[in-house]
Amino acid sequence: MKKKSLGLRMRKYWPFYIMMLPAIIYLFINNYIPMSGLVLAFKKYNVRDGIFGSPWVGLQNFEFLFATKDAWVITRNTILYNLVFIVSGTAAAIGLAVILNDVTSKRKKKVYQTIVLLPYMISMVVVAYLCNAFLAADTGFINNYILKPLGLEGISFYSEPKYWPFILVFINLWKGVGYSCILYLANLGGIDPGYYEAASLDGATRWQRFTKITLPCLKPTIITMTILAIGKMFYSDFGLFYQVPMQSGSLFSVTQTIDTYVFYGLMNNGNIGMSAAAGFYQSLVGFILVLGTNTIVRRVSKENAMF
């Protein structure tokens, strides 16, 4: 009976399986076949012997991340920046989605959605040059058209680390909030307007409607997005931390992350095994964080867990 029901489902839904096939093939080629390269994390790779012929070195490649004086700095920066990005990005995306959802004109709403999504489509290389146009010491907009007319001394942003945590957070929000906003906006469109009408009749304020109706309805999406973001806690946007600061050495204390550190190590030492070890470490920690976060969510609210 089970075989018959499976055959019936296959015949009934075969068009959907065919539509799904290209994505499955791409996922297999792009995500699963490269997993054979994980052995590089435990080998001293050389081109002559190849991936599988290179000698084993055990965990020596992982010492590259932990045995240096910069290990604490790059780990701290990677984790703290991602925590700030998650909190500020979620709050900004929800707030912007609520504002756009209140726009009644369909034409205006489409225009606003395009405007907030546009920065997400811009290459980080372009963003880096836009940032330089504002922050450059000699030709920057801020120094020449804001500070100097006010009689204030110009700021050399690319040699002053104290400004960059705020600059990087702002750029990350400006560039990424539009994408998250669209996701939350789609969920807001699925909330029954009757809830808000009933709340208004009962005298609920705008803030009360937001906290008692909007947030609970967005709760599953917020949890899912947060779990996925936590899974990337040990990763960083390479373009944001490498290209935007223009590789300024004086900013390394606040812009150096695991990804940029590994890149510099690869360029300087040419050790592919160390880079593979870093990627393996980040993936393993991310996998553990996703499982751990999902377990906590399932214990608190089982229906909102991812699995």
Disulfide bonds with the S-S distance in Angstrom:
none
